[in-house]
Amino acid sequence: MKSAVVQLPGLNRDRDMIAALTKISGHAPVTIWQTETDIPDVDLIVIPGGFSYGDYLRCGAIAARMPVMQAIIEKANKGVKVLGVCNGFQILLEAGLLPGALMRNASLKFVCREIKLEVVNADTDFTRAYSKGQIIRSPVAHHDGNYFADAETLARIEGSGQVVFRYAEGTNPNGSLNDIAAVMNDKGNILGMMPHPENLIEAAHGGSDGRGLFASALEVIAA
């Protein structure tokens, strides 16, 4: 699997994501700076977490307007897989690549802890290593992860299987509608999620529940 990790000022999870992709795929991803307008041929583009541009204006709002995002949109339109984690999810929403919005946590506090996720849709290129209804663990660390969508959008994404992960067993850390933790686009090649699967992929992390997400993408690409 050839992958790329986007780097923007303020992102601080790029090294974690690079390490995870290297361990699981056996190949180090290329890194793409914010001003790049051309992305090499890759199978997966990842926008990692952090606080791009200090989260000024709205989380991800400035980053979504950087030159690299137009290149990502062009690749996504051609079917390349795109994963946005935490701030990366916020950026994808601000760029209009995913439906809905992320607001301030209901508690108005930064949340950093482990939560549980239910696999809502196991028939995606990102979740084939899991089973529908499976409960997995994952860390979260965010201040603006409260997922919101209007009633029409919410009904559409729920009905079309675009909700991929849901906070489970009362562990919703931010007040997201319907406990939504991750959504994908209608074509199924773009996934945004608030939890950090890259931080739970090996025994040194205390578990490997997040590994299945990357393994799923790798399996589909290799097929």
C-alpha positions in Angstrom: 0.0 0.0 0.0 1.4 3.4 -1.0 0.2 6.1 1.4 0.7 9.8 2.0 0.4 11.8 5.2 -0.6 15.5 4.9 1.4 17.9 7.1 0.0 21.3 8.1 1.2 23.9 10.7 -0.2 22.9 14.1 -0.8 19.2 13.3 0.9 17.1 16.0 -0.2 13.5 15.2 1.6 13.1 11.9 4.4 11.2 13.4 2.0 8.8 15.1 0.2 8.2 11.8 3.4 7.8 9.9 4.6 5.2 12.4 1.3 3.3 12.3 1.2 3.2 8.4 4.8 2.1 8.3 4.3 -0.7 10.8 1.2 -2.1 9.2 2.0 -1.7 5.5 5.7 -2.2 5.7 6.3 1.0 3.7 6.9 4.5 5.0 4.3 7.0 3.7 5.3 10.0 1.7 4.7 13.3 3.4 2.8 16.1 1.7 3.2 19.7 2.8 0.3 22.2 2.8 1.5 24.1 -0.3 1.8 21.1 -2.6 -0.5 21.1 -5.5 0.4 17.7 -6.8 0.2 14.4 -4.9 2.1 11.3 -6.2 0.2 8.1 -7.1 -0.8 6.6 -3.7 -3.6 4.3 -2.5 -4.4 6.2 0.7 -4.1 9.8 1.8 -4.3 10.6 5.5 -4.9 13.9 7.2 -3.9 13.4 10.8 -5.0 15.1 14.0 -3.8 18.1 15.9 -4.6 21.8 15.9 -4.0 23.1 12.3 -3.4 26.8 12.4 -4.2 26.9 16.1 -7.9 26.0 15.4 -8.5 29.7 14.6 -11.8 30.7 13.0 -13.2 27.2 13.2 -11.3 23.9 13.6 -10.0 23.0 10.2 -11.4 26.1 8.4 -8.0 27.5 7.4 -6.5 24.2 6.5 -9.4 23.3 4.3 -8.5 26.2 2.1 -4.8 25.4 1.6 -3.5 24.4 -1.9 -3.0 20.8 -0.9 -6.7 20.3 -0.3 -7.6 20.9 -4.0 -5.1 18.2 -4.9 -6.7 15.9 -2.3 -10.2 16.6 -3.7 -8.9 15.8 -7.2 -7.5 12.5 -6.0 -10.7 11.6 -4.0 -12.8 12.3 -7.1 -10.7 9.6 -8.9 -11.4 7.1 -6.1 -8.3 7.4 -4.0 -9.1 6.6 -0.4 -8.9 9.5 2.1 -8.9 9.2 5.9 -9.2 12.2 8.2 -8.6 11.6 11.9 -9.7 14.2 14.6 -8.5 17.5 13.1 -8.3 15.7 9.8 -12.1 14.9 10.1 -12.8 18.6 10.8 -10.8 19.6 7.7 -12.7 17.1 5.5 -16.0 18.6 6.8 -14.8 22.2 6.2 -13.7 21.2 2.7 -17.2 19.8 1.9 -15.9 16.3 1.4 -18.2 14.9 4.1 -21.7 15.8 5.4 -22.4 17.5 8.7 -20.3 19.6 11.1 -18.3 19.3 14.3 -19.1 21.7 17.1 -17.6 22.4 20.6 -17.9 19.4 23.0 -21.2 19.5 25.0 -19.1 19.7 28.2 -17.2 22.7 26.7 -14.0 20.9 27.9 -11.2 19.2 26.1 -11.6 15.5 26.4 -8.7 13.1 26.4 -9.5 9.5 27.4 -10.3 6.0 26.0 -13.8 5.4 24.7 -15.6 2.4 23.1 -16.8 2.3 19.6 -19.5 0.1 17.9 -18.8 -0.9 14.3 -22.0 0.2 12.6 -21.0 -0.6 9.1 -18.5 -3.5 8.6 -18.9 -3.5 4.8 -16.6 -0.7 4.0 -13.0 -0.5 2.7 -12.0 0.7 6.2 -13.8 -1.8 8.4 -13.7 -5.2 6.7 -11.4 -6.5 9.4 -14.2 -6.0 11.9 -17.7 -7.4 12.3 -20.9 -5.5 12.4 -21.8 -4.6 16.0 -18.3 -5.3 17.3 -17.2 -3.2 20.2 -13.6 -1.9 20.1 -11.5 0.5 22.2 -10.0 3.7 21.0 -8.4 6.9 22.4 -9.9 10.3 21.8 -8.4 13.8 22.3 -10.4 16.8 21.1 -12.3 19.9 22.0 -14.6 20.2 19.1 -15.9 16.7 18.3 -19.6 17.1 18.7 -21.0 15.8 15.4 -24.1 17.6 14.1 -26.2 17.4 11.0 -29.7 18.7 10.1 -32.5 16.2 10.3 -32.6 15.5 6.6 -28.9 14.9 6.4 -28.9 12.8 9.5 -31.7 10.5 8.1 -29.9 10.2 4.8 -26.5 9.2 6.2 -28.1 6.8 8.7 -30.2 5.2 6.0 -27.4 4.8 3.5 -24.8 3.3 5.8 -22.6 6.3 5.9 -22.3 6.2 9.7 -19.4 3.9 10.2 -18.6 4.0 14.0 -20.7 5.0 16.9 -19.7 5.7 20.5 -20.8 2.7 22.5 -21.8 1.8 26.1 -22.3 5.4 27.2 -18.9 6.6 26.3 -19.9 9.4 24.0 -17.3 12.1 25.0 -18.7 15.1 23.2 -22.5 15.0 22.8 -22.5 13.9 19.1 -26.0 13.3 17.6 -26.8 9.6 17.5 -23.5 8.9 19.2 -21.8 9.3 15.7 -18.0 9.0 15.8 -17.2 8.5 12.1 -18.9 9.1 8.8 -18.0 8.4 5.2 -19.0 9.9 1.9 -21.6 8.3 -0.3 -19.0 6.8 -2.6 -17.3 5.1 0.4 -13.7 6.2 -0.3 -13.5 9.1 2.2 -13.8 8.4 6.0 -13.7 11.0 8.8 -13.5 10.0 12.4 -12.8 11.7 15.8 -11.1 8.7 17.6 -7.4 7.9 17.0 -7.0 4.3 15.7 -3.3 5.0 15.0 -2.7 5.1 18.8 -4.0 1.6 19.5 -2.3 -0.7 17.0 0.2 -2.8 19.0 0.8 -4.3 22.4 3.0 -1.3 23.4 -0.1 0.8 23.1 -2.1 -1.5 25.4 -4.0 -3.1 22.6 -4.5 -3.3 18.8 -8.2 -2.5 18.3 -7.3 0.3 15.9 -5.2 -1.9 13.6 -8.2 -3.3 11.8 -9.0 0.0 10.2 -5.6 0.2 8.4 -5.5 -3.6 7.8 -8.9 -3.3 6.1 -7.7 -0.6 3.7 -4.5 -2.6 3.0 -6.5 -5.8 2.2 -8.8 -4.0 -0.2 -6.0 -2.2 -2.0 -4.0 -5.4 -2.3 -7.0 -7.4 -3.7 
